[in-house]
């Protein structure tokens, strides 16, 4: 990888998972970001003053989680194939690599926060709960608190005195504030008045204001808390769909990113004057946005026809992302289909010049608390360039359409979503956009679960299916998945498989396996903690015993693998499989750029095309906790 081209322009990197660089609060020219390094996701520093980069990590399995603190130390999470590891750090310029805190056992990353004074807090999870540790950077760790549940560290005050931890409390999300010095509880916030998410402490010196998002029956509202007071809900700052937010550097304003109907709106809220303004952005999706010193707003923007690109309102050089030599193919449509709980939104991409119905692939997003966006997706690109139409359905349960839509499970868990896929299919066929005899489903994680469920419960509608890292047997998956996902299942179904076995069976793909008719490609990971391999093995063994036509591809990764070669392998295998099953062709490579489907390694993974892929500014808080679909406080399988 060449950090700087000979012409002196900003370099271009192949990005595995596009993200905005994190910026050092005390030296905004110093940043950290992740990018492609010979097919793996790795951590790099970026010096905006010289437009140069340095590769920090070089690990066989890649590195995804990174951050930078106020003293310009670079942090990353060094994990194994089971997602178990430790936080490490290094000076911006390089040098010795040190443990974030000494004496901390390996665990699953559940948050990192570094105060301006160098006080470190980090949360690690295991099968029994979450432990929060504290101490001076690189020093001996002490246990701040131990929680018998999945939780996530969401922030530390600038002076290092307070920590915020978010997670599930009974039936809704809540936030607890702890004192760092002794682990005592300073406040328990929510969930009275609705679910509550923490987004970090204010950046001003001595500021202990905690930024929150509150959900009520119909809205999402900005809220704040400070010691000695109750939560203050800013009713003037309310939104009908999911939001996330970041403090602005002065600690008096907030930058708010709203996901609405598959696209984004950027707002700035002034808490002093109680005013809300919309900032101009191009139509499409803002994957991230942050305001830095002197009002410099950094954005990461994309659309279905434009790969992600970074921008700075002040012209600060940022690491550039790959550009495509040729325009992204396809004709885009927004399809709205009337349904029992409101209109169903489908993002449709048709091949250019298509006359009459064409073979169509439904790309089914995971979550379920997530949604498909007007955003570049290399899998859409590959399929459309290969002559397929692509439909992305934001079924009931998706984010981006408000609390009522996300909570709608009218026909039961999974079955509601299958009915929405069938409704979108019927409309595409009625419009003569899709060939009714050449329709397939392709989903990852919870999308893979819906793929299996739809193929079995509505067998006459689909010609083929691709299920990547799916839930195939709900009860078996519940027994062996992570504690957070067990809790998610119990909220969705109203109990455990032992308490309500009929609900799990009614919504489980294995129940409908005898009725499955379409050929199936199953992709599974041997170290998958979220969608465990055992229940996939049980399902595929039953497929074999019943003589159901299927193929199985095993990956030697976890649920969130960071090696691009695996994603390219999955993409090529799936496109070849669909080409054969929908059109009777035998092709060895797809005709379009291999890029990962968001969800094969998290929802925002991409590869740059090849022929034939957040933090408040004064401290480090590498979390994505917000009232928006897939994030650490709202466990999701894809």
Secondary structure, 3 states (H helix, E strand, C coil): CCCCCCCCCCCEECCCECCCCEECCCCCCEEEEEEEECCEEEEEEEECCCCEEEECCCCCCCCCCEEECCCCEEEEEEECCCCCEEEEEEECCCCCCEECCECCCCEEEEEEEECCCCEEEEEEEECCEEEEEEEECCCECEEEEEECCCEEEEEECCCCCEEEEEEEECCEEEEEEEECCCCCEEEEECCCCCCEEEEEECCCCCCCCEEEEEECCCCEEEEEECCCCCCEEEEEEEECCCEEEEECCCCCEEEEEEEECCEEEEEEEECCCCEEEEECCCCCEEEEEEECHHHCEEEEEEECCEEEEEEECCCCCCCEECCCCCCCCCEEEEEEECCCCCCEEEEEEECCCCCCCEEEEEEECCCCCCCCCCCCCHHHHHHHHCCCEEEEEECCCCCCCCHHHHHCCCCCCCHHHHHHHHHHHHHHHHCCCEEEEEEEEEEECHHHHHHHHHHHHCHHHCCEEEEECCCCCHHHHHHHCCHHHHHHHHHHHCCCCCCCHHHHHHHCHHHHHHHCCCEEEEEEECCCCCCCHHHHHHHHHHHHHCCCCEEEEEECCCCCCCEHHHHHHHHHHHHHHHHHHHHCCCCCCCCCCCCCCCECCECCECCCCCCCCCCCCCCEECCCCCCCCCECCECCCC
